[in-house]
């Protein structure tokens, strides 16, 4: 009985060791026993905002010696372990977006990541300066674009004559899609809230003012968003001809006048 038990145990151990190598290597080899190569990017497209920004793509591979090449100098890419970090400079071009390719190579294997930079969110346009025909000494036109909703522009209480012009000037702006009128703060203090008005614009190509539309803000304390369709290209000035303000009708007020380039709609 003992020799029989010994022989059976020996057979079992030999069989186990003969099977084990196939089990341990099964994840790395195909049916022919060859090593399975993999080279995977978590995405083949990376979208970044118009401002200087950064994105990360996961790289899964068992290939050694990966090199990274970027087509354009405004984009940088570095592979750190399994993370491909991509950085782009601020985009100030004429087009709505720009593109480049990041190429990863390992031996004969190649993967390409397309990088797109565009305005993913609405971009507030910087106002270079502004003028108003009538202005109160304590509430100049500069308070209508100081990024402070607690301040506001107001024309003179007694010397304002309607209609009068308020003009905003821009330097090297490619496009304006819409503007937002923020009424003066103060809740119950409605004096000066805008009523009827005209919107005009000038561009590099057409420096004389062109009328866009008539509006009536109804002297209400409501935020107004007005879209330019089509968008204004290379605008230099936007003029508001004001016809009325709430109250005695002798002055007008503006909390903030904001201009924007629309973000990319997904």
C-alpha positions in Angstrom: 0.0 0.0 0.0 2.8 2.4 0.8 4.5 2.2 -2.6 1.2 2.8 -4.3 0.5 5.9 -2.2 4.0 7.3 -2.9 3.6 6.8 -6.6 0.2 8.5 -6.6 1.5 11.5 -4.6 4.6 11.8 -6.9 2.4 11.8 -10.0 0.1 14.5 -8.5 3.1 16.8 -7.6 4.7 16.4 -11.0 1.4 17.1 -12.8 0.8 20.2 -10.7 4.2 21.7 -11.5 3.8 20.9 -15.2 0.5 22.8 -15.3 1.5 25.8 -13.1 3.7 27.6 -15.7 0.8 27.7 -18.2 -1.5 29.2 -15.5 1.0 31.8 -14.3 1.7 33.1 -17.8 -1.8 32.8 -19.3 -2.5 36.6 -18.9 0.6 37.5 -21.0 0.4 35.0 -23.8 -2.1 34.2 -26.6 -3.1 30.7 -27.7 0.2 30.2 -29.5 2.2 31.0 -26.4 3.4 34.4 -27.7 3.5 37.5 -25.5 0.5 39.7 -26.0 1.5 43.4 -26.7 -0.9 46.2 -25.7 -0.7 49.9 -26.2 -3.8 51.8 -25.2 -4.7 55.5 -24.8 -7.7 56.3 -22.5 -8.8 58.8 -25.3 -7.6 59.7 -28.8 -8.9 63.3 -28.5 -8.1 65.9 -25.8 -10.0 69.2 -25.7 -8.5 72.1 -23.8 -9.7 75.6 -23.1 -8.6 78.7 -25.0 -6.6 79.8 -21.9 -3.3 78.2 -20.9 -4.4 74.9 -19.6 -3.4 71.2 -18.9 -4.9 67.8 -19.5 -4.0 64.2 -18.7 -4.4 61.0 -20.7 -3.8 57.5 -19.3 -1.4 55.3 -21.3 -1.6 51.5 -20.7 1.2 49.5 -22.4 3.8 46.7 -21.8 6.1 48.1 -24.5 9.4 49.6 -23.5 11.1 52.7 -24.8 8.1 55.0 -25.6 9.0 58.3 -27.3 6.7 61.3 -27.4 6.6 63.9 -30.2 4.4 67.0 -30.6 3.8 68.7 -33.9 3.5 72.3 -32.7 5.5 74.4 -30.2 2.4 75.8 -28.4 1.8 72.3 -27.1 4.0 70.3 -24.7 3.6 66.7 -23.7 5.5 64.5 -21.2 4.9 60.9 -20.4 5.4 60.2 -16.6 4.7 56.6 -15.8 1.2 55.8 -17.1 0.2 59.5 -17.4 0.6 61.6 -20.5 0.5 65.3 -19.3 -0.4 67.8 -22.1 0.0 71.6 -21.6 -1.0 74.3 -24.1 -0.3 78.0 -24.2 -3.0 80.7 -24.3 -4.6 80.8 -27.7 -5.1 84.3 -29.2 -5.5 83.4 -32.9 -8.1 84.5 -35.4 -9.7 81.0 -35.8 -12.3 79.5 -33.4 -9.9 76.7 -32.6 -6.5 75.1 -33.3 -5.3 71.5 -33.5 -2.1 69.5 -33.1 -1.1 65.9 -32.8 0.9 64.2 -30.1 2.5 61.0 -31.4 3.7 58.1 -29.1 6.0 55.5 -30.6 7.3 52.2 -29.2 9.1 50.0 -31.7 6.7 49.5 -34.7 3.7 50.6 -32.6 2.3 54.1 -32.9 -0.5 56.0 -31.2 -1.7 59.5 -32.0 -3.5 61.9 -29.7 -5.4 64.8 -31.3 -5.2 68.0 -29.1 -7.9 70.7 -29.8 -7.8 74.1 -28.1 -10.9 76.3 -28.3 -13.2 78.3 -26.0 -14.9 75.6 -24.0 -16.5 78.1 -21.7 -17.7 81.7 -22.3 -14.8 84.1 -22.4 -15.3 87.6 -21.0 -14.0 90.3 -23.3 -11.7 93.0 -21.8 -13.0 96.6 -22.4 -10.2 98.9 -23.2 -12.1 102.1 -22.4 -15.5 103.8 -22.5 -17.1 107.2 -22.8 -20.4 108.7 -21.9 -21.8 112.0 -23.1 -23.2 112.7 -19.6 -21.7 111.4 -16.4 -22.0 112.1 -12.7 -18.7 113.0 -11.0 -19.1 110.3 -8.4 -20.4 107.6 -10.8 -18.2 107.7 -13.9 -18.5 105.4 -16.9 -15.5 103.3 -15.6 -17.8 101.9 -12.9 -19.8 100.1 -15.5 -16.9 97.8 -16.3 -14.9 97.5 -13.1 -16.1 93.9 -12.4 -17.9 95.1 -9.2 -21.6 94.8 -9.0 -21.8 97.1 -6.0 -20.7 100.1 -8.1 -22.4 101.6 -11.1 -22.3 104.3 -13.7 -24.9 107.1 -13.6 -25.4 110.2 -15.8 -25.8 113.6 -14.2 -29.1 114.1 -12.3 -30.1 117.4 -13.8 -27.9 118.0 -16.8 -28.6 114.8 -18.9 -30.4 115.3 -22.2 -31.8 112.2 -23.9 -31.0 110.5 -26.1 -27.2 110.3 -25.4 -24.4 107.9 -26.3 -22.4 105.4 -24.2 -19.5 103.9 -26.1 -17.3 100.9 -25.2 -14.0 100.5 -27.0 -12.0 97.3 -27.6 -8.4 96.5 -28.6 -7.5 93.6 -30.9 -10.7 91.6 -30.2 -11.5 88.8 -32.7 -15.2 88.2 -31.9 -18.0 89.2 -29.6 -21.0 86.8 -29.4 -23.2 88.5 -26.8 -23.3 91.1 -24.1 -24.9 91.1 -20.6 -26.5 94.2 -19.1 -26.4 94.2 -15.3 -28.8 96.8 -13.8 -27.6 99.2 -11.1 -27.6 97.7 -7.6 -29.8 98.8 -4.7 -33.0 96.8 -4.9 -35.7 99.5 -4.4 -33.4 102.1 -5.8 -34.6 101.9 -9.4 -33.7 105.4 -10.6 -31.8 105.3 -13.9 -32.8 101.7 -14.9 -32.6 101.6 -18.7 -35.7 101.7 -20.9 -35.6 102.1 -24.7 -32.2 102.1 -26.4 -30.4 101.4 -29.6 -27.3 99.2 -30.1 -24.7 100.1 -32.7 -21.2 98.6 -33.5 -18.0 99.4 -35.4 -15.4 97.0 -36.7 -11.9 97.2 -38.2 -13.3 96.7 -41.6 -16.1 99.1 -41.1 -15.0 101.8 -38.7 -18.3 103.8 -39.1 -21.1 102.8 -36.7 -23.7 100.3 -38.0 -27.0 100.0 -36.3 -27.7 96.5 -34.9 -31.2 96.7 -33.2 -33.6 98.6 -31.0 -34.4 97.3 -27.5 -36.6 98.2 -24.6 -35.3 97.1 -21.2 -38.6 98.4 -19.7 -36.8 100.2 -16.9 -36.9 96.9 -15.0 -34.3 95.6 -12.6 -33.6 92.6 -14.8 -30.4 91.2 -16.2 -30.5 91.2 -20.0 -28.5 89.0 -22.3 -28.4 90.1 -26.0 -26.8 87.9 -28.6 -25.2 89.1 -31.8 -26.3 86.9 -34.7 -24.0 86.5 -36.5 -21.3 87.3 -34.0 -19.4 90.6 -34.4 -16.0 90.0 -36.1 -13.1 92.3 -35.2 -15.2 94.7 -33.3 -13.6 98.0 -32.2 -16.6 99.8 -30.6 -20.1 99.1 -29.4 -22.4 102.1 -28.8 -25.6 102.3 -26.8 -27.9 105.2 -27.6 -30.0 105.6 -24.4 -33.5 107.1 -24.7 -34.8 106.7 -21.2 -34.0 105.9 -17.6 -36.4 105.1 -14.8 -37.6 107.9 -12.5 -37.8 111.5 -13.5 -36.3 110.5 -16.9 -33.4 112.9 -16.5 -30.6 110.3 -16.0 -29.6 106.7 -16.7 -27.6 104.1 -14.8 -25.6 100.9 -15.6 -24.4 98.4 -13.1 -22.1 96.5 -15.4 -21.9 96.1 -19.2 -20.2 92.7 -20.0 -19.2 91.4 -23.4 -18.4 87.8 -24.2 -17.1 85.3 -26.7 -19.2 82.2 -26.5 -17.8 78.9 -25.5 -17.8 75.8 -27.6 -21.2 74.0 -27.6 -20.8 70.2 -27.1 
